[in-house]
Amino acid sequence: STKTVSAVISACGKVDEWERALLLYSAMANCGLESDTNSFYAAISACEKGGEWKKVLQLLCAMVLSIVQSNTMTFNVAISACTKAGEWHNALQFLGWMLHIAVQPSTISFSAAISACEKHGEWVKVVQLFNTMERGQIISDTITCSAAISACDKG
């Protein structure tokens, strides 16, 4: 079942077997199983843990284009993958997609995007993101505030 394969994909991700996770994910269609939110999330998460941000991008694009419902957790993993890879502009793009397709960003979504921008000295973007959070009534946490202060301090 899709649920079982998703659990195995998730297990592969937890032991840094992102390639095996992707093979299992790809094999689902050959077995007549349809992807769902959990299988996409498991594959995206496995790739994020493996540092494969381009694979994360491909999977998230496929998810958005499919009939499968995207969710905040999946986007958060994608934003985190971009942050770890130093791809701040892609982190911002994912955050923008969330708003565009009506997936509610969380504090984690913004914290990851702010951290990505902070690491690359994009303090103006950090301030813009922080303001967007406040307008959207998304509560900032210690991580968000620390990253914002650090970015402004560097700027």
Beta strands, then each sheet from edge to edge (+ up, - down):
end
